[in-house]
Amino acid sequence: MSMFRAKKLDLGCYVNIRNIRDHTKRKVYAANEPERQALRFIIRNTALPQRVRAQAQLQLSQMHCYTRFTQIKNRCIMGGKGRGVFSDFRMGRYQFRLNALAGKIPGVRKASW
């Protein structure tokens, strides 16, 4: 994992090892996604020879696990929690509540009717 980690991280909030790992996974996934899509296209193309398709399958299986989409998890950018995260704000329920009540999230108000 440290082989993918950047020397200077562009994280905006609190630094947590879970957040650093998630940030690294997202960067690696974004960098390798075109290559993975090309390999998947080759594998699914039945017009190509079987040998070429098998080589593409081997290359795809040897890629690092961080290049897969399933490795990415929505985490709270404040505390690193993995559950109860609002994907629009990338915050956990509790952090969202605290920041909304403090007026730090633009366009969000406490409902009253």
Helices and strands as residue ranges (DSSP letters): H 17-44, H 50-62, G 65-67, G 69-71, E 85-86, E 91-92, H 93-102
